[in-house]
Amino acid sequence: MAEAEAQQRGGYAEDVSAERLAEIGLRFEVDGEIATITLDRPDKRNAQTFATWSALARIGESLPEQVRVVVVKGEGPSFSAGIDLRMFTPEGVPGQGSFSSAVKIGDAEFEQRIRQAQAGFLWLRRPEIVSIAAVQGHAIGAGFQLALACDLRIVADDVAFCMKEPALGLVPDLTGTKPLVELVGLAKAIDICLTARTVHADEAMRIGLVEKVVARGDLSQAVRDKAAELLSTNRDAAVATKRLLQGARSRTLEEQSVAEGLEQAARIKALFP
């Protein structure tokens, strides 16, 4: 009974202990102002499940206040090969079920479960943090969307992005479509998604999908260097600036100017009380 109730809440959502995360295939570590989330199922190329998404959401909810930078990475040769293919089988993932069993809970409940999964990706955009995806090897489907959920993408030269969902009869529903269009434009996003083709490092850099490409062995150091740069600025000013940048696309120039003025007034008052 307890297991069934947990599944209805999105797959053991409440437990993000190190032991439970290890069972799911995740690690979560905090070192001062930097938090690191590691997809840790290298034998499965870090394939994701309902439990993965639920645990990501709980990590976001419980993130320590001192954290300013969140790094998302994958253990082993791939960042993430996407959805665990067992979710397409009748048997599904042990303890979590499958897509076919999930739809039987009813439309409203299934839509709620999708929103719970999306919550694991949405929090990575919060103004009070900067999220960095450190991506090597395959980043397919849900893996691609997890990278897109982050503010910055630093990638190894062997990266292979692919939005596989349309080839599987699905749509990308883990919050990846909006950032993809904003990064590369509508036409290029249509091309990438509707062909389900692979985007390699050189193209990803050229079209603005990533911020930096490095040799595979240099990826960890490049991410550490970027985190240090991000931490060198004033925290409150960084939060306010990210809020301004996030709102810029939806505002007119006049509206953005007003928003800038309000944020600056708040900052000056804080600096010179």
NORJOSUL-V379624 format. One record per run of one state. SS is the DSSP state (A for helix, B for strand, O for the rest). FROM is the first residue (numbers start at 1). LEN is the number of residues. Records with the same first field share a line. If there is no record, write none. Layout:
SS: FROM-LEN + FROM-LEN
This chain:
O: 1-1 + 9-9 + 25-1 + 32-2 + 40-2 + 45-3 + 49-1 + 62-7 + 75-5 + 81-2 + 84-1 + 89-4 + 94-3 + 98-1 + 104-3 + 126-4 + 136-2 + 141-1 + 150-2 + 157-3 + 163-2 + 169-7 + 185-1 + 196-2 + 207-5 + 215-1 + 232-3 + 249-4 + 272-2
A: 2-7 + 18-7 + 42-3 + 50-12 + 85-4 + 99-5 + 107-19 + 142-8 + 165-4 + 176-9 + 186-10 + 201-6 + 216-16 + 235-14 + 253-19
B: 26-6 + 34-6 + 48-1 + 69-6 + 80-1 + 83-1 + 93-1 + 97-1 + 130-6 + 138-3 + 152-5 + 160-3 + 198-3 + 212-3
